Amino acid sequence: MKDIINIKYWGDEVFPLLSWFDAEKVKNAKVMVVGAGALGNEVLKNLALFGIGTIVIIDFDHIEKSNLCRSVLFRMEDAENSRSKAETAARRIKEINSTINVKYINGDIGSEVGLGLIREMDVVIGCLDNRLARYLINRQCFRVDRPWIDGGIENLEGNVRIFKQGVNCYECSLSDTEIEQLQFRTGCPDIAKFNVVQGRVATTPISASIVGAIQTQEALKIIHDYTDQTESPAVKTLVGRMFKYDGMTLSTGNYKMQYYEDDCLSHEMWLPVIEAKNLNANMKVSEALKELARILKTDEFSINLMNNRFVYQLVPEFSEKEIDVMLPESKVAAYIEEHDVKQNPLERVFQNYYEEIDKDFPFQDMTLQEIGIPAFDILKISTPDSVKYVELTGDKKDWV
């Protein structure tokens, strides 16, 4: 048996037989997988077997016994110890292929994943089970002009779609009512997380295997720069299309599905990006503001925090007591639950918060990460003249 240390690249005795396979492109590819449940397990297993160079896994959930009958990477002890899906999946695919670089984030794609990290990816694969998560991943990917592959499974059915700037948009495929509901949920973190967790549906390992295989196949096409834009392409992709599988009737379909409205807010691109090598998420706010003033050549600017507002106080509806929390909004729901802030489940909890940071921000001894700006993020900054997009490039070395 050939020693893995001496192989030229993963699969060098097999993959060269594929006429379309480019080992260097695959070895240098970067793929993010959002969701490490049944579908995510299949996609991650396939990516590892193909030898994708860098894989980043995103999931905030923990393993339960109900996951075991559909998730090839998880074990009984993982469920018994309520281990992180993202961390466990990362460890298991590294066992499958030790040559790959694997990173993971136990967090939410909408608020805890740096936009600079998404910008580094060749493609993002969504293995999600609810509209809210798809809505968030669509906005994040479109901001940095990255395609994403959506997969959905239920019972013996499944579908795959690819969303790409200028061609097809998930938000544009939703009704006005659906968008209003999603926008309301993104503003209420406890409701948002409840809907994500409650979004589970009955699935099978068969549908997960089939849909996950198609998602991986389409990711490889993107990595190899295959598109449907060339004349008489030898390879067809699902950009602007949907693949549908129905196991009950043993039928498949490939349909054109392009939704793209010119005024959709998801189409906003945060480009061009200013790469700031001296900025990182562990810096104090005061240090970051000083460095940004140097970069922007002005101290008259504000950093937009709408993606994850900074909450400094909570005010329960039936109490006159103000509770100092000093947390990003994405962590408020957990705080409310852990500290029994509510006297009853129906009680509302009001927030005092900041939606932006400027030179007058009072909590400048906190770090960017502590106020809710994740590592390797891109800051949206308003200046007197224009809007600028500045990347925390100092964090890059820890991720790619």
DOTIDREN-884973 format. One line per field, with one value per residue (C-alpha): x, y, z; residue in one letter. Coordinates in Angstrom, 3 decimals. Last residue first. Example, Ala and Ser with C-alpha at 12.3 -4.5 7.8 and 13.67 -1.06 7.14 Angstrom:
<atoms>
X = [13.670, 12.300]
Y = [-1.060, -4.500]
Z = [7.140, 7.800]
aa = [s, a]
</atoms>
This chain:
<atoms>
X = [-6.752, -8.306, -5.856, -3.689, -6.686, -7.272, -5.102, -7.242, -10.027, -11.604, -12.698, -15.706, -16.188, -19.382, -19.002, -17.962, -18.686, -17.707, -19.965, -18.167, -19.286, -16.742, -15.651, -15.106, -11.982, -12.884, -16.431, -17.767, -20.134, -19.115, -16.677, -15.147, -14.320, -12.599, -13.911, -11.946, -13.909, -17.210, -18.513, -18.822, -18.068, -15.444, -18.015, -19.688, -23.100, -26.403, -25.970, -28.347, -30.911, -33.078, -36.640, -37.645, -41.219, -43.092, -44.961, -42.732, -43.227, -41.049, -38.442, -34.741, -34.296, -30.481, -29.817, -32.794, -32.216, -28.475, -29.096, -31.398, -28.851, -25.966, -26.752, -27.470, -23.821, -23.339, -22.773, -25.395, -26.403, -29.873, -32.280, -34.797, -38.235, -39.775, -42.798, -41.445, -37.904, -35.268, -32.015, -28.880, -25.653, -26.821, -24.407, -26.219, -25.345, -25.793, -26.922, -23.537, -22.421, -19.076, -19.165, -16.891, -15.510, -12.003, -10.586, -7.758, -9.637, -6.642, -5.382, -8.858, -9.340, -6.203, -7.398, -10.885, -9.404, -7.214, -10.165, -12.370, -9.794, -8.189, -9.116, -11.140, -8.120, -6.821, -3.205, -3.536, -6.355, -7.644, -9.913, -12.777, -14.316, -17.028, -19.712, -22.264, -25.950, -27.981, -29.806, -31.694, -33.753, -34.435, -33.407, -35.517, -33.886, -35.673, -34.363, -35.560, -35.019, -35.894, -34.008, -36.257, -35.969, -38.383, -38.330, -41.977, -41.419, -37.795, -38.621, -35.557, -35.508, -32.599, -33.191, -31.766, -30.205, -26.719, -27.436, -24.492, -24.082, -20.705, -19.602, -20.830, -22.339, -21.260, -20.085, -22.339, -23.432, -20.386, -17.410, -14.699, -13.225, -14.165, -17.670, -17.967, -16.658, -19.336, -21.993, -20.871, -20.792, -24.371, -25.461, -23.879, -25.514, -28.913, -28.508, -26.999, -29.464, -32.402, -31.162, -30.217, -33.888, -35.660, -38.479, -38.390, -36.647, -37.394, -37.895, -34.205, -34.062, -37.375, -36.306, -32.980, -34.748, -37.363, -34.665, -32.677, -35.556, -34.562, -33.782, -37.262, -39.001, -36.992, -38.019, -41.715, -41.552, -39.753, -42.408, -45.186, -43.513, -43.236, -39.899, -37.936, -36.245, -34.715, -33.095, -31.477, -30.659, -28.597, -26.853, -25.223, -25.405, -27.812, -27.472, -30.376, -30.638, -33.782, -34.931, -37.612, -37.729, -38.842, -37.745, -34.473, -33.188, -29.927, -28.731, -25.481, -23.910, -22.148, -19.846, -20.113, -18.953, -22.296, -24.083, -22.711, -23.840, -27.297, -27.966, -26.635, -29.111, -32.177, -31.198, -30.962, -34.390, -35.980, -35.315, -33.558, -30.030, -27.184, -25.976, -22.789, -20.522, -18.218, -14.690, -14.261, -12.035, -14.948, -16.767, -13.833, -13.846, -17.535, -16.627, -18.969, -20.764, -23.765, -25.769, -23.896, -24.537, -21.908, -19.731, -17.174, -15.034, -11.755, -10.424, -7.254, -7.151, -4.299, -5.638, -8.496, -11.126, -9.849, -9.953, -13.545, -14.235, -12.594, -14.429, -17.760, -17.203, -16.355, -19.328, -21.872, -20.798, -20.957, -24.028, -22.064, -24.568, -24.988, -21.256, -21.004, -23.577, -21.512, -21.645, -19.997, -22.549, -25.518, -29.012, -29.762, -27.501, -29.213, -32.147, -29.640, -28.693, -25.589, -25.253, -26.212, -24.323, -23.142, -20.491, -17.832, -14.860, -13.151, -9.734, -7.924, -10.826, -9.490, -12.342, -13.018, -13.092, -15.611, -17.813, -17.804, -18.562, -21.504, -22.945, -22.598, -24.079, -27.219, -27.769, -26.719, -23.599, -25.083, -23.191, -20.415, -17.633, -15.369, -11.802, -10.054, -6.263, -6.135, -9.148, -7.633, -4.287, -5.848, -7.757, -10.436, -12.204, -10.786, -11.319, -8.618, -6.390, -8.805, -7.809, -4.113, -3.507, -6.461, -4.964, -1.862, 1.655, 1.507, 4.560, 3.107, 0.037, 2.315, 1.313, 0.000]
Y = [30.291, 30.834, 31.989, 33.896, 35.959, 37.609, 40.660, 41.119, 42.715, 43.912, 47.485, 48.370, 52.086, 54.125, 57.622, 61.242, 62.068, 58.492, 55.491, 52.233, 48.684, 46.487, 43.205, 40.354, 38.243, 37.484, 38.321, 41.779, 41.329, 43.772, 41.266, 40.546, 44.216, 44.302, 46.222, 49.202, 51.497, 51.156, 54.727, 55.087, 58.759, 58.098, 56.100, 52.746, 51.926, 50.269, 50.706, 49.070, 49.365, 46.281, 45.522, 42.146, 41.087, 38.870, 35.955, 33.269, 34.585, 36.491, 36.926, 37.423, 33.811, 34.100, 31.257, 32.021, 35.755, 35.223, 32.694, 35.159, 37.979, 36.228, 37.302, 40.829, 41.379, 41.575, 44.207, 42.778, 45.504, 44.714, 47.606, 47.072, 48.650, 45.257, 44.014, 44.555, 43.357, 46.017, 44.703, 46.826, 47.127, 45.481, 45.814, 45.242, 42.294, 42.860, 46.436, 47.253, 49.874, 51.481, 55.289, 57.929, 61.385, 60.460, 61.078, 59.782, 56.510, 54.316, 56.491, 56.949, 53.192, 52.581, 54.909, 53.407, 49.907, 50.876, 52.412, 49.406, 47.117, 44.702, 41.012, 41.273, 42.132, 45.225, 45.831, 43.918, 46.182, 44.934, 47.608, 45.793, 47.061, 45.950, 45.235, 44.133, 44.908, 42.262, 41.107, 44.416, 43.466, 46.434, 44.771, 41.650, 38.289, 34.963, 32.341, 28.764, 26.683, 23.095, 19.833, 16.941, 13.566, 10.670, 7.443, 8.026, 7.832, 8.897, 12.308, 14.331, 17.934, 19.793, 23.538, 26.087, 29.539, 28.065, 24.322, 23.439, 21.922, 20.707, 20.502, 24.035, 24.841, 28.499, 29.531, 31.029, 27.760, 27.725, 25.471, 27.195, 23.945, 24.989, 25.790, 22.331, 20.749, 22.591, 21.216, 17.639, 18.264, 19.566, 16.588, 14.149, 15.882, 15.609, 11.877, 11.013, 13.171, 11.618, 8.134, 8.966, 9.838, 13.031, 14.117, 17.881, 20.165, 23.900, 24.131, 24.819, 27.560, 29.036, 29.196, 30.792, 33.589, 34.099, 34.552, 36.799, 39.152, 41.476, 38.565, 37.212, 40.390, 40.391, 36.780, 37.522, 40.521, 38.412, 35.688, 38.244, 39.853, 36.423, 34.650, 33.826, 37.253, 36.397, 33.278, 35.142, 33.908, 35.289, 38.614, 37.428, 33.638, 31.197, 27.494, 25.123, 21.517, 19.562, 16.645, 14.071, 10.769, 12.380, 15.984, 17.331, 20.748, 21.803, 25.308, 25.938, 29.338, 31.664, 34.343, 38.031, 39.438, 40.873, 38.108, 35.435, 37.201, 38.035, 34.486, 32.979, 35.031, 34.180, 30.518, 30.504, 32.142, 29.806, 26.608, 23.240, 24.082, 22.330, 25.469, 25.061, 28.087, 28.397, 29.497, 30.793, 33.719, 36.190, 33.986, 34.421, 38.194, 38.213, 36.944, 34.303, 34.996, 37.099, 35.577, 32.301, 31.379, 29.834, 26.916, 27.752, 25.142, 24.787, 21.858, 21.716, 18.476, 15.949, 13.863, 12.505, 10.355, 11.216, 14.904, 14.273, 13.063, 15.976, 18.610, 16.793, 16.779, 20.489, 21.547, 19.283, 20.300, 17.480, 16.700, 14.144, 11.345, 12.468, 12.297, 9.000, 7.499, 8.399, 11.108, 11.262, 9.168, 11.284, 9.975, 7.446, 9.319, 12.699, 11.657, 10.842, 14.517, 16.362, 20.054, 23.124, 26.306, 25.117, 26.353, 24.105, 25.443, 23.099, 23.805, 21.685, 19.640, 16.056, 14.384, 12.082, 15.078, 16.907, 13.792, 13.323, 16.997, 16.882, 13.774, 15.108, 18.452, 16.725, 14.861, 17.792, 19.906, 23.180, 25.803, 24.195, 26.527, 25.481, 26.551, 25.003, 24.777, 20.955, 20.873, 23.361, 21.555, 18.132, 19.236, 16.636, 16.883, 13.746, 11.625, 8.940, 11.423, 10.938, 7.356, 6.787, 10.384, 10.245, 12.745, 14.376, 13.301, 10.409, 9.868, 10.828, 8.657, 5.573, 3.422, 0.000]
Z = [5.021, 8.446, 11.105, 8.619, 7.525, 10.900, 10.130, 7.033, 9.052, 5.802, 5.143, 2.996, 2.403, 1.991, 0.580, 1.097, 4.738, 5.694, 6.313, 7.079, 6.299, 8.038, 6.466, 8.906, 9.371, 13.002, 14.036, 14.974, 17.920, 20.660, 22.159, 18.743, 18.170, 21.544, 24.544, 25.859, 23.527, 25.360, 25.097, 21.284, 20.638, 17.944, 15.968, 16.272, 14.843, 15.671, 19.424, 21.887, 24.637, 24.410, 25.471, 26.888, 26.215, 28.624, 27.088, 28.637, 32.203, 34.676, 31.928, 32.713, 33.746, 33.507, 31.052, 28.811, 28.552, 28.034, 25.245, 23.483, 23.856, 22.125, 18.527, 19.784, 20.673, 24.432, 27.123, 29.509, 31.979, 33.299, 33.892, 36.678, 36.345, 35.722, 33.836, 30.307, 31.027, 30.204, 28.762, 28.533, 26.511, 23.286, 20.361, 17.054, 14.855, 11.104, 11.750, 13.268, 10.704, 11.504, 11.643, 10.126, 10.840, 11.986, 8.516, 6.339, 5.685, 6.515, 9.384, 10.826, 10.506, 12.562, 15.340, 15.318, 15.576, 18.533, 20.412, 19.636, 21.210, 18.785, 18.895, 15.671, 13.550, 11.744, 10.731, 7.456, 6.278, 2.914, 1.412, -0.320, -3.548, -3.050, -0.494, -3.078, -2.589, -4.438, -1.301, -1.184, -4.257, -6.558, -9.842, -9.283, -10.068, -9.912, -12.326, -12.166, -15.298, -14.486, -14.243, -13.275, -11.609, -11.177, -9.193, -8.175, -4.417, -4.715, -6.137, -7.167, -8.342, -9.935, -10.077, -12.518, -12.571, -12.183, -12.139, -14.351, -17.817, -19.064, -22.692, -23.183, -26.581, -26.423, -22.980, -20.296, -18.723, -16.510, -15.777, -13.795, -12.373, -8.823, -10.073, -11.614, -8.403, -6.416, -8.776, -8.127, -4.397, -4.459, -6.581, -4.117, -1.146, -2.858, -3.442, -0.066, 1.896, 0.031, 0.938, 4.544, 5.102, 6.098, 8.417, 8.900, 11.368, 11.298, 15.061, 15.644, 13.016, 14.120, 17.757, 16.768, 14.926, 17.628, 20.269, 17.920, 17.112, 14.258, 11.921, 12.646, 11.500, 8.260, 7.693, 8.175, 5.834, 3.207, 3.379, 2.988, -0.026, -1.680, -1.962, -5.133, -5.089, -1.713, -3.181, -6.068, -9.587, -12.439, -11.759, -8.538, -8.229, -6.610, -7.388, -6.741, -5.533, -4.709, -2.562, -2.008, -0.131, 3.173, 2.951, 1.558, 0.491, -1.066, -1.883, -3.731, -3.230, -5.638, -4.206, -5.086, -1.726, -0.640, -2.556, -0.248, 2.934, 1.597, 0.366, 3.598, 5.609, 3.499, 3.461, 7.264, 7.548, 5.029, 6.956, 6.675, 5.621, 3.837, 2.067, 0.036, -0.394, -3.396, -4.231, -0.691, 0.314, 0.237, 2.767, 5.151, 4.601, 5.531, 8.981, 10.347, 13.627, 12.608, 9.766, 9.390, 13.030, 15.262, 16.211, 13.521, 11.797, 9.939, 7.915, 5.798, 3.787, 3.704, 6.621, 4.546, 6.254, 9.743, 8.796, 7.770, 11.320, 13.158, 11.136, 11.587, 15.352, 15.483, 13.356, 15.024, 18.524, 21.044, 23.119, 25.171, 24.611, 21.015, 20.274, 22.167, 19.805, 16.728, 14.021, 10.585, 8.655, 9.695, 8.980, 11.746, 14.183, 14.075, 16.297, 19.055, 19.271, 18.068, 18.876, 16.842, 15.914, 12.478, 10.020, 8.435, 6.466, 3.991, 2.485, -0.127, -1.507, -1.576, -3.465, -0.512, 1.837, -0.345, -0.473, 3.315, 3.808, 1.393, 3.015, 6.549, 5.504, 4.290, 7.549, 9.760, 9.392, 8.157, 6.190, 4.148, 2.995, 0.139, -0.656, -3.662, -3.911, -4.030, -6.341, -8.771, -8.666, -9.287, -12.396, -13.199, -16.563, -18.196, -15.102, -15.088, -13.255, -10.297, -9.513, -8.783, -7.660, -5.251, -2.807, -4.269, -5.193, -2.741, -0.553, 2.816, 2.202, 2.037, -0.930, 0.000]
aa = [v, w, d, k, k, d, g, t, l, e, v, y, k, v, s, d, p, t, s, i, k, l, i, d, f, a, p, i, g, i, e, q, l, t, m, d, q, f, p, f, d, k, d, i, e, e, y, y, n, q, f, v, r, e, l, p, n, q, k, v, d, h, e, e, i, y, a, a, v, k, s, e, p, l, m, v, d, i, e, k, e, s, f, e, p, v, l, q, y, v, f, r, n, n, m, l, n, i, s, f, e, d, t, k, l, i, r, a, l, e, k, l, a, e, s, v, k, m, n, a, n, l, n, k, a, e, i, v, p, l, w, m, e, h, s, l, c, d, d, e, y, y, q, m, k, y, n, g, t, s, l, t, m, g, d, y, k, f, m, r, g, v, l, t, k, v, a, p, s, e, t, q, d, t, y, d, h, i, i, k, l, a, e, q, t, q, i, a, g, v, i, s, a, s, i, p, t, t, a, v, r, g, q, v, v, n, f, k, a, i, d, p, c, g, t, r, f, q, l, q, e, i, e, t, d, s, l, s, c, e, y, c, n, v, g, q, k, f, i, r, v, n, g, e, l, n, e, i, g, g, d, i, w, p, r, d, v, r, f, c, q, r, n, i, l, y, r, a, l, r, n, d, l, c, g, i, v, v, d, m, e, r, i, l, g, l, g, v, e, s, g, i, d, g, n, i, y, k, v, n, i, t, s, n, i, e, k, i, r, r, a, a, t, e, a, k, s, r, s, n, e, a, d, e, m, r, f, l, v, s, r, c, l, n, s, k, e, i, h, d, f, d, i, i, v, i, t, g, i, g, f, l, a, l, n, k, l, v, e, n, g, l, a, g, a, g, v, v, m, v, k, a, n, k, v, k, e, a, d, f, w, s, l, l, p, f, v, e, d, g, w, y, k, i, n, i, i, d, k, m]
</atoms>
